[in-house]
Amino acid sequence: MKKTLTILVILINLFGCQFVSSPSNDGTNKDFESALDTALVSMIGSTDPSSNYLLEHPEEYDVDVEHYAFRLGSEEDFEMSKDLIKDIQKNIRKFKDRTLSDQQIIDKRVLLYELERMASGYQPFQFQVDPELDAIPQYLEGFTFRTESDIRGYFSLIDSIPTYFDESIAFYNKTEMMTQFEHEKLTDFVAVMKEQSLSDDFFLIKGFDSKISSLEFLKESEKTATIQENREAIRDVFYNAFVKLENDLKTVKTRPNRGLAHLENGKTYYETLIPSLSGRNLTIPEFQMWISNRRIEVYQRLKAVETSNKLQEYQDFESKQTAPDYKDAYALIDDLYKKSLRDFPEIPEIPYKVYNIDASLAAISNPAFYYVPPIDSNPDHTQRIYINSTFDPANFTTFAHEAIPGHMYQTQYMRGIKGMHPIRLYIRNNAMTEGWAQYVELLSVRYLGGPKGYEDYIRDLYESMYLILLEVDIGIHYNDWSREEMGSFFDSVYVNNTEDERDEIYRQIILEPGNIWSYYYGAMSIQSMKERAQKELGDAFDEKTFHQMILDLGSASFDTMDILFDEYLQAQ
């Protein structure tokens, strides 16, 4: 999912008294629960549009729904955010473990780690801001209308776009942080938005019409007026904002297509970025050692297959394999739910709806993606899966990643953890979230059939690629590799991809520094834990119990998971 576009702004001061009260009759410390309630409210900006996605009842969190606005945030805002995080840390630490329930102790441990990660990750202002201008239309498309205030808030958002664009251009000109790759990508996107926004079929017109027409709290005359107001806003404010942005981009200052290490303080920033994205507090050389050791394990297994008759068996299977046969996305996801029951803890069936991404967004969207439900919604809240254009059952493993047993399953499981505070759904560890989804994406290969060992072979093939790409990410952003140096590295490890493929890899890694770590390192960390458990427990190992151990912790760092993992091994 896209990152929040706006900066966290402090709303209220956290109280500073000492909390060592005893647990209540149900084992929970009500003062601790109240402290986390206060912390959650303080972290949600009063006009932050992400509240529309994060909260079903934003007004209960002091959100000014009618005045949503896209904001870039200032250096002062970031300093206030850092102070806020430190205040929350200070207040959480005041609670003694002996006064908390078991779940509250876990919440405390996880939150302190994540808050420390957030506080230590603050670097010079230019590294903290990512305008993500191309996310604006998709943000508006996913907006939910629950009340009339939401409608006002939506139009307030549109009205804030011109100022947001101006702030972003000023930021880029001041910092020269925009790469030539990013400039090309954004210029192309702006041209598409400018052209399409004049059409009646534009998704922010067509989709809005459909949403408003279905609202029960509006009269027919109000629906007509609201639909007309949106058309005028899109063709005036929205369109003209993109016209101006297109012109401003022609003169914006850009930098060469090089990694973070090419920038002043960029290498230092990368040293804090990767621990944050990977969920482990290691140095870059320590990560490189991990990669090297993991590569030896993976390559040894691949070599064992390639020097046996197994390889021919797997190739014969692949030559005859056909795409799975499902009539639609619902049939595929429902089948994934049934097949995953033998490998993952059972939870009640999840209400969900599948939506098609508008054709105008097809070129910039993934094959499928998932919207996290509001953190204050009921368990029976209908969740949303989006698919790009025509349903294709060949994207089976992508649906496993986004739906079951991936993001949708993991999120619903977390929502059912007894006693876990909702702030844990707000402050999540990306490595565990994306790592889990990537891990089960590879695991889901088993649901497509195949000879014994085939799933392991496919996973090792993918891991061999992941490990190389992690090295490339380090090379580009930590060692300042050029495109040519990256190509030489591929040659040295016998990667026979084309020059066009190498160009695209270089482009993506420049555009998204460190992004692959949450996915690839996260997935391999879970897999390596499973391999260790299988080795140490032998016949006592149960895969479903292993998965439950990970899921029971919720979204947490691998550093935090290590403690629970050791306890799990001892308990078995």
C-alpha angles and dihedrals in degrees: 000000000000119000118251109276097214135064123254108249125194112249106174137012117252116236117253107206124122116266116200099131121146124259119270124245092278091052097254125118105233093197090056090048090050091049091054090047088056092046092052093051091048093054096053111083116233093235099023108137091209085077087077089064099032099047135044091194105031092164088070088061095053092258116158095223096182093057104050112157139179106239131181094201129224133249087258090055091054092050089051090050091052091050090049092054091049090051091051091049091050093052095046091051090057091072115089117223091231089065095051135080119247091259092047090053088054091047091050093049094047095045095048090053093048094045091050089050090051093047095046091047093067108115134161111323096255091064094050097058126077109166094193092196092177090063094066098087093046089048091055093044092058095047114129123218111210100148140012087260088063089058091053089046091052093054089045087056092053090048090054095055098087092052091045091052091048091050090049095050090048089051093051093048092049097046102026088217097140112103121215088247091056091046092053092047094048094044091055092047094049091052091053093048092047092052098042097045090071092060125091086224093060107130093233088058102036094041093045091051090054094048095048093045090058096051114114097195094065128077117232091254090051091050091053092049093047093049090051091048090055093050090052092046093050094047094043115028099021097041095045091047089058092044090055092043090053090054094044091052090060090068102030117124114248135185131222120278096264134125131263092272088067088066130075107266089002095119091050090050091051089054089061096036098061097051087050094050095040100045093233128102098223134133120248092254089051090051089050090052090051090051091049094050093045091049091055091053094047096044092049090055092046091049091051090055095044093052093050136065088258093086093060090047091053093046091050090052092050092049090059098036118114131193114274115264115238126150094217145345092276092059091049095048093044090052090049089054092053095044094047093056092086093055105034136045111273118248128177115279111277120236107230143156129211119223130189118235110237114259090241089064096042096098094056100037133088120245087260139353140183132227114219109231121242111282092231096048126112121261089252092059110135108246127212131235119180124202127195113243117307118016111254118190088202085078088070096131091046089058088049088054095049102032125015127033087358133064100337093046094044092048093048091048090052091050088058098051104121114242097002111142118239091237086075088065089052099045104049133166110240095206092058093042099047093028091058092049092048091047094053091043088065093039091055089070085084090066090063093061129238139153122298112290094016094114090052091049093052091047091051091050090053092044091053087057093044092054092051092049092050088054089049091051090053091045094053101039102030104028096032097237117186122221088264093051090051089053091051090053091053089051091050092056093042097248106161100197122142125260090249090053090049091049090054093047091051091047094050094047091049090050095047111033111202094350095128092058095076091052105036103029090041093053094045091048091057091045093049090050089052092050090051091050091049091051097046098039100038111178090003091067114110117185096207091053090049091053091047090054090056095043094048091064092056121209105344140138123274088241088061092041091056091068093052091043092057090050089050092053092050093047093053 
